[in-house]
Amino acid sequence: MSVPWTGLQFGLGLLEIGRAWGFKPSPVPDDEQAEEFLNGAYEAGVRIFDTAPSYAWSEPRFGAFLMQLTAEQRDSLVVATKFGESWDFETNQTVLDHSYDALMASLEESFRRLGRIDILQVHRSTPEVLRAPGTIKALEAAKAAGVKVVGASVKDLESVEIACTNELFQILQIPYNRRNQAMRPAIARARETGRLLFTNRPFAEGELLQAEDRNQAIRECFAAIQATPFDGAILAGTRSVEHLKQNLVGFQG
């Protein structure tokens, strides 16, 4: 799949194959279960995958999955990850570090795990982080190393504006769903400036799927986001192939 692209696609967030998360956290799968899930996702037609070092086992497991694909299969995928926040496997806690050295070490480790990176995002960004010379230097190094598109995962509109006025940043990731639309102006800003956009938490960590008719709730959640078109992807995370297939049907309306 070419990067960047036009139009709105479905993307799979991979947090739940790495560590517990969400409104009602599910048990974390083991390596075999994660591989089975990723194979199921590929067979279901998913081509955009978003992971991060801070998702614990997610990035290593996704990397292992990528390595068993053919070159042609790998080329059909979009591999997106992040740097700026990592996972301490001894304490089972996230570690936030946006220093240049930490960013470069994280980038090197992600390349080792994944083989290639199409999209790299600064994780847990703030205006200060996005303005920091070390951040810019690390993103430029990532581009020089072969990353196709770099940008930032953000939660505030000041960060959106910083990213949208610096040509280095070509993708934004924001939380956005029918309950939480605080970042709605970011959609228009990304469209105006030609940025890719990822939205995450379409189901508000599962809270919006507590209705009796789950499939209808899924359709409504996706429709609320699709009502404002943009180039990019709606990221929906799960560890269940069954739920993933429900999400794909809901995304397609």
C-alpha positions, 0 to 999 in steps of 0.5 A: 500500500502506498504511503501517503494515500487519499481517502479514509481507511480502516486501521488496526490498533495493536495495543491489546495484543501487547498489554491490558487496556480499555473500559473492560480489559481483556486478558493479554494474549500469548505469542501464539494467540497474537500470531493467530489474531494477526494472521486473521486480521491480514486474511480479513483484509486489514492493511494498516497496523499501528503499534508502539514500543509502549504497548509492551509485547505488541511491537515485538509480536507484530514484528514476528508476524511481519517476518513470516510474510512474503516480501509482496505481502509485507509491501501491501501493509502500512507499518506505523509505530511511535517513539517517545514512550517505551515499556519497562518489562521489569516494572510493567510501566510506561517510560516517557522520554523525549530526549534525542538519545532516547528517541534514537534508541527507540527508533533503532529498536523499532527498526530491529523489531519491525524491519521497516517503518512506514509511519513514525509518530512522536508519542504523547506529544506536547507543544514543548516536545514538538518544538524541541530541537532534539525531536526535530533532529530525531524525526529528520534522522528517521526520514533519512533512515527510510521512514516514509512519513513522520508526525505526532500523536497529539491531544491538544490543539496547540500541538496540532497547529505546531505540526500543521505549520511544520512541513516535516510533520505529515501525519497526526493522530488524535483521540476522536469519537462521537462522545469526545469531539474536543479535537474536531478542529484538527480534522479540518486543519489536517485536511486544509494542510494536506496531512494524513490523520489517524483517529483513535478510540472510536468506541471510547475504550469500549464504553460506547459499545455497551448497548444491547445491539453491539453491531448497531453501536459500532456502525453509529460510532464509525458513522459519527467519525466518517461524517467529516471526511479526511485522508487517513484511517480510523484506528480501532483496536481489539484482540478478537478476530470476531470483534475485528470482523464486526468492526470492519462491517461497521466501518463499511456501513 
